[in-house]
Amino acid sequence: MTTRSALITGSSVRVGKAIALHLSRCGWFVHLHARTETPEARRTLSEIEDLGGQGKILTGDISTRAGCMGLMAGIDPVMGLDLLVNNIGAYRTGPLSSLPCEDWDMMMRTNLDGTFHCSQLAIPLMNHGGSIVNLGYVGISSMAGTTRTAAYSVTKAGILMLTRSLALELAPKGIRVNMVSPGQLDNSVDLPEDYARRIPLGRPGTSQEIAELVAFLASEQAAYITGQNIDVAGGLMLALRGEV
């Protein structure tokens, strides 16, 4: 059986790391990505090897085209790529009226441009079809305006349109493109103290739950699913709309 090959951007910590470890347990060869080779990236690779898996660390600044090209150059063209997970997401908060231009530019380049560049460059490596999974943001399909996370939401809304457009374009090539949109996770930087009241299921999600959905979307069991965005949020947006 041919080993499947995955690349997960921003995969040395948090959700990206959970996805990398879970895919490794499922038998995937995992390309880890970090901007530079950090102790966290090396530790994640060691954990993969301790699980009996295989992987390698690739580095690159995905906020630039050159950085994305260098990242993809590290993938063996014979092995190719079966799955790209665009996980990395820069996050800055603040009202648009006073948000530093540097923060806006950085989020656009990293989140939206990086997803575009990595996806476009990954396509030639998916010689026998494959899957792209983009990480989104809960409720992005129908989100109202926000006062502190607007710039971040703009990048994720752009990625949703990118997801749908690429899914339509790449379907004849056997490449499926989907989006997974987490809500509040147990390691979220902005997890509210009253999460049990705000989330209908009464708890935050876990990185492992995100990882398992990503693996499912890349599997044969999801072979007829493309262009979709799935919230993993315990019913959070239902509560915000007053339905529970």
N, C-alpha and C positions, 0 to 999 in steps of 0.2 A: 504494500500500500504506500502510495506517495505521500510524504509528509506535507501537510498544508503549511503555508507560510503567511505570517501576519506581521503587520507593522502597526504599532500603537504610538501615536505621538504623545509626548508628555507622560511617559509610562514608568517613571522611577518612583512616583509617590501617589498616594490617594487613589482615585478611581482608576487612573491609567495603570497603576501597579496591580490593582485587583483584577483588571481585565487581562493583563499580561499573565499573571499567575494562573488564572482560571483557564485561559486558552492553553497554557502549557500543560495543565492537568488533563486537558482534553486531547493532547497529542500534537498540538501545533508547534512549529518552529517559530519562535517569537523574536522579532526585531524590536528591541527596546529603543526608545528615543529620548534624548535629553539635549538641551542646548549645548552643554559641554559634558564631558564624562565626569560625573559627580560621584561621591561616595554612595549616595542613595541609589544611583543607577547600578553601580557595581554590586551593591548589596542585593538589589532585586534580581540581577543576573545570577548571583550565588544561590538565592532562594529557588530560582527556576532549576538550576543544576542540581540542587539538593533534592528536588522533586523528581529527578531523573529526566528532566526536560532539556531542551537545547535552545540556545538563543545567542544573540550578540547585541552589543550596544552600538547604536549609530548616533552621531551628533549632527547638529545643524540648527541654525536660526531660521525657523519656518516663517518668520515675518518678512523674509526676503525670498525672491525667486531663486537667487544663487544658493541660499541656504537649503531650500527644498531640493534643488537639483543635486547638491552634494549629499543630502540625505538619501535620496533615491539611488545615487550612484553606488551606495554601499550594499545594495541588494543584488545578490547573484542573479544575473538574467536567466540562467538555466533553471534555477529554483523558481524564479518569478515571485509573484505575489498573489495570494488568494483573498486576502482581507486587508483593508486599510481602515483603521479606526482613527478618525480625526477627533481626538480627545482634548488636546490642549486648549485652554481658554483663559486668556488674561482677563482679570476682573478688577475694575475700578468703579467706585461709586461716587455719586455727587450730582447735584442739579446741573442740567445742561447749561444754564445761564452762567455758571462759574466753573464748569469742568475745564481743567487745563487742556489746551489743545494737544499737548504731548500725550495725555492719557487717552483722548479720543483716537489719535493717530495710532498709538500702540495697540489698542484693542482692535481697530479695524485691520491693521496689518497682520496681527497675530491670529485673531479668531477667523475673520472672514477671508482675507487674502491667503492666509496660510492653508485654510481648508481648500480653497480653489486650486492653489498651486500644487499641493500634495495630491489632490484628486486627479488633476489633469496629468501629472507626471507619473502617477501610478497606473494609469490605464494601459500603456504599452507593456507593462510588466504582468498584466492579467491576461496571459496568453490563452487560457482555457476558461474564460469567465471568472467571476469572483464577486466580491461583495465590498461595498463601502458603507461604513456606519459612522454617522456624524453625531456628536454629542450636542444636544440642544439645551433647552431651558423650559421648565414646566409651564404649560399654558401658552406657549409661543404661537400656536396656531390661531389663537383668538384673543391675544393679550391686549388689554387697554393700556393707555399711557401710564408711565411711571415717573416718579420725581427724583429717584436716586439711582436707579439702575438702567436708565434709558439707553445709554450708549452701549452697554453690554447687550441689552435686549435687541437693539438695532442689528448688532452683529449676528445674533442667533436667528433673528427673522430673516436676514440675508442668507444664512446657511440653510434655513428651511426651504427657501425658494431654490437655492442651489441643489438641495437634495432632490426636490421634485423634478427640476429640469434635467439633472443628470440621469435620474431614474428613467425618464422618458427617452433621452438620447441614447443611453447605453444598454437599454433592454435588448436590442437586436444582437449585441455582443455577448449576451449572457452575463452582464454585470448588473447586479442589483444594488440599489442605493436606498438606505433607510436612515432614520433619525431616532435616537433615544434621548428623551428629555427628562432628566432627573428633577425631582422636587427637593425638599429638605432632606439631606442625608445626615447620619449621625456624626459625620466629621465636617459638616458644612461650616464655613467661617461665620455665617450669619444665622445659625440655627436659633430660633426664638425660644425664650424660656417657657412660653406657653404653648409649645408645639402640640402637646397632647390635646389641647382644646381646639387648635386650629386645623389639625389634620384628622379627617374622619376616621382613619384606621388607628389613630391614637399613638402613633410612633413615627419617628423618622425612618427613612429607608437606609439601606446599607450599600456600600460599594459592591459587595458580592452580588446583590440583586441586580445591579446594573450590569455587572460582568456576565451574569448568566443570560440576560436578555441579549446582549451583544453576541455571545456565542450562539444562541439560538438563531438570530437573524443571519448569521454566517453559515448556518448548517443547511443540510438538504431538507430538513423538516420545514424550512422557511423558503423553499425554492420558488414559491409562487407569491412571495411578498416583496413588493418594491414600491418606492415612493411614499412610504408611510412614516409618520411621526408618532411615537408611542410615549405618552407620559408615564413615568414611574414615580408616583407622588402620593400614593395612599388616599387618593380622592381630594387632594388639596384644592384644586380649582373648583370642584363642586361646592366646597365649603365657602370659598370666596364669592361664589355667585349666589349664596344664600339658599342652596338646594338641600342642605342637610342641617 
